[in-house]
């Protein structure tokens, strides 16, 4: 192949008459015909949008969903619906954690944690982690409470046995 191709012939693009130059003052389709040619253009002006629920207030924008909510008509966008948390799991965790200070509510929290886990398995509610934490914390604190009681009993028994030999009676 030679470069440039030979001139002439019906398929030669160089021998065809060129089109006259376009007048830059004539409007071209798709361009604004009047006003400021550099004014911003809304690229979404021709799109159809479902109307959002009316929003009250001075900052309401027609056609748009309120801030923080997904756009209407588009299911699956935004956050998933919140899963309901089992109330007994919350109460069990609170009682187990309060058991750190009182030591009496810890076994109650552990038992409620077991009941909450059973309810969560049956209903599919959320809060399984809270129930598990209540069980763990509750039984650990209950074990520590039992050890503390055993320690006090041993100390009292030792104090009584040590004191009996030294009583001389006044």
C-alpha positions in Angstrom: 0.0 0.0 0.0 1.3 3.4 -0.9 0.9 6.5 1.2 -1.0 8.7 0.4 -3.5 6.6 -1.6 -3.7 7.6 -5.3 -6.1 10.5 -6.0 -9.2 10.2 -8.1 -11.9 7.6 -8.5 -15.4 7.3 -7.1 -14.4 6.1 -3.7 -11.7 8.7 -3.1 -12.8 10.8 -0.1 -10.3 13.6 -1.0 -11.9 14.2 -4.4 -15.4 14.6 -3.1 -16.7 18.2 -2.8 -16.7 19.3 0.9 -19.8 20.7 2.6 -19.9 24.5 3.1 -18.8 25.6 6.6 -21.4 26.0 9.2 -22.5 29.5 10.2 -21.7 29.8 13.9 -24.4 32.4 14.4 -27.2 29.9 13.4 -28.8 27.9 16.3 -28.1 24.2 16.3 -30.6 21.7 17.6 -30.0 21.0 21.3 -28.6 24.4 22.0 -30.5 27.2 23.7 -31.7 29.8 21.2 -31.9 32.8 23.4 -30.5 34.2 26.6 -27.1 33.5 28.0 -25.4 30.6 26.3 -23.3 30.0 29.4 -26.2 29.8 31.8 -26.3 26.5 33.7 -28.7 23.9 32.3 -30.6 21.4 34.5 -29.6 18.0 33.0 -32.6 16.3 34.8 -35.2 18.7 33.5 -36.8 16.2 31.0 -36.8 13.2 33.3 -40.0 12.0 34.9 -39.9 11.6 38.6 -42.5 10.2 41.0 -43.8 12.8 43.4 -42.7 12.5 47.0 -45.0 12.9 49.9 -45.5 16.6 50.6 -43.0 18.0 53.1 -44.0 20.8 55.3 -41.6 23.5 56.2 -39.7 26.3 54.6 -37.1 24.0 53.0 -39.5 21.7 51.2 -38.5 20.9 47.6 -41.4 19.6 45.4 -40.6 16.2 43.8 -37.8 15.2 46.2 -38.0 13.1 49.3 -37.1 14.7 52.7 -33.5 14.5 53.7 -32.5 11.2 55.3 -35.2 9.1 53.5 -34.8 7.1 50.3 -36.4 8.3 47.2 -40.0 7.1 46.7 -40.7 4.4 44.2 -37.3 2.7 44.5 -37.7 -0.2 46.9 -34.5 -1.7 48.2 -32.6 1.6 48.4 -31.7 3.2 51.7 -31.4 1.4 55.0 -33.2 -1.9 55.7 -36.0 -1.8 58.1 -34.8 -2.0 61.7 -35.1 -5.4 63.3 -37.1 -5.4 66.6 -35.0 -6.2 69.6 -36.3 -8.5 72.3 -37.1 -6.5 75.4 -36.2 -9.4 77.7 -32.7 -9.5 76.3 -32.3 -5.8 77.1 -33.6 -6.3 80.6 -31.3 -9.3 81.1 -28.2 -7.4 80.1 -29.1 -4.5 82.3 -29.7 -6.7 85.3 -26.5 -8.7 84.7 -24.5 -5.5 84.4 -26.1 -4.0 87.5 -25.0 -7.2 89.2 -21.5 -5.8 89.2 -22.5 -3.4 91.9 -25.3 -5.3 93.7 -24.3 -9.0 93.0 -28.0 -9.9 93.6 -29.3 -9.1 90.2 -26.6 -11.1 88.3 -28.3 -14.5 88.5 -31.6 -13.0 87.6 -30.0 -11.4 84.5 -28.5 -14.8 83.6 -31.8 -16.6 83.9 -33.6 -13.9 81.9 -30.9 -14.2 79.3 -31.7 -17.9 78.8 -35.4 -17.1 78.5 -34.7 -14.3 76.1 -32.6 -16.6 73.9 -35.5 -19.1 73.7 -37.9 -16.3 72.7 -35.5 -15.0 70.1 -35.2 -18.5 68.5 -39.0 -18.7 68.4 -39.8 -15.2 67.1 -36.7 -14.3 65.1 -36.3 -11.0 66.9 -33.0 -9.3 67.4 -31.0 -9.2 70.6 -29.3 -12.6 70.6 -25.9 -11.0 71.3 -27.3 -9.1 74.3 -28.9 -12.2 75.7 -25.7 -14.1 75.3 -23.7 -11.3 77.0 -26.3 -11.3 79.8 -25.8 -15.1 80.3 -22.0 -14.9 80.4 -21.8 -11.8 82.6 -24.6 -13.0 84.9 -23.1 -16.4 85.5 -19.6 -15.1 86.0 -20.8 -12.6 88.5 -22.9 -15.2 90.2 -19.9 -17.5 90.5 -17.8 -14.7 92.0 -20.7 -14.0 94.4 -20.7 -17.6 95.5 -16.9 -17.6 96.0 -17.2 -14.4 98.0 -19.9 -15.9 100.3 -17.8 -19.0 100.8 -14.8 -16.8 101.7 -16.8 -14.9 104.3 -18.2 -18.1 105.8 -14.7 -19.6 106.1 -13.4 -16.3 107.6 -16.2 -16.3 110.2 -15.6 -20.0 111.1 -11.9 -19.3 111.5 -12.6 -16.3 113.6 -14.9 -18.2 115.9 -12.5 -21.2 116.3 -9.6 -18.9 117.0 -11.5 -16.9 119.6 -12.8 -19.8 121.6 -9.4 -20.7 123.1 -8.6 -17.2 124.3 -11.8 -16.4 126.2 -11.0 -16.1 130.0 -14.2 -14.5 131.2 -14.1 -11.3 133.1 
